[in-house]
Amino acid sequence: MTDDDPYADLKQHRLTAEAQAITAERRAVVPRKIQKRRRHFVKVPWSWVERLTRARHIVTYRVALHILYEHWRAGGRPCTLANGAVEGVARGTKWRALRELEHLGLVTIERHKRKAPRVTAVV
């Protein structure tokens, strides 16, 4: 090491252009399926947490979290909750959860015959 250049010793550890090309080839290629999948999260108001402790069914939590996410995504406007909207929740179970959420005072529901309900989160 010389006194003129304090980084002279570090220069020997730099990658050459050839080594950079080899490492670029070895980089893991992420499949498109994984790239498109995004991690989302839901903010739950504490008042909802307190009221959901009185819920009788676990599916009520799943539907509640879905409604909160849709409430955020729609900018607070009512959202339509189709039968297949919540993954793994059947039609009858969805309605039971909605009735329970309405009973707990967390949502208001507009019911229409033979149509998906319009749900508004009470935040």
Secondary structure as GFF3:
##gff-version 3
##sequence-region A 1 123
A	DSSP	alpha_helix	8	11	.	.	.	ID=ss1
A	DSSP	alpha_helix	17	26	.	.	.	ID=ss2
A	DSSP	alpha_helix	32	36	.	.	.	ID=ss3
A	DSSP	alpha_helix	46	52	.	.	.	ID=ss4
A	DSSP	alpha_helix	58	73	.	.	.	ID=ss5
A	DSSP	beta_strand	79	80	.	.	.	ID=ss6
A	DSSP	alpha_helix	91	103	.	.	.	ID=ss7
A	DSSP	beta_strand	107	110	.	.	.	ID=ss8
A	DSSP	beta_strand	118	121	.	.	.	ID=ss9
###
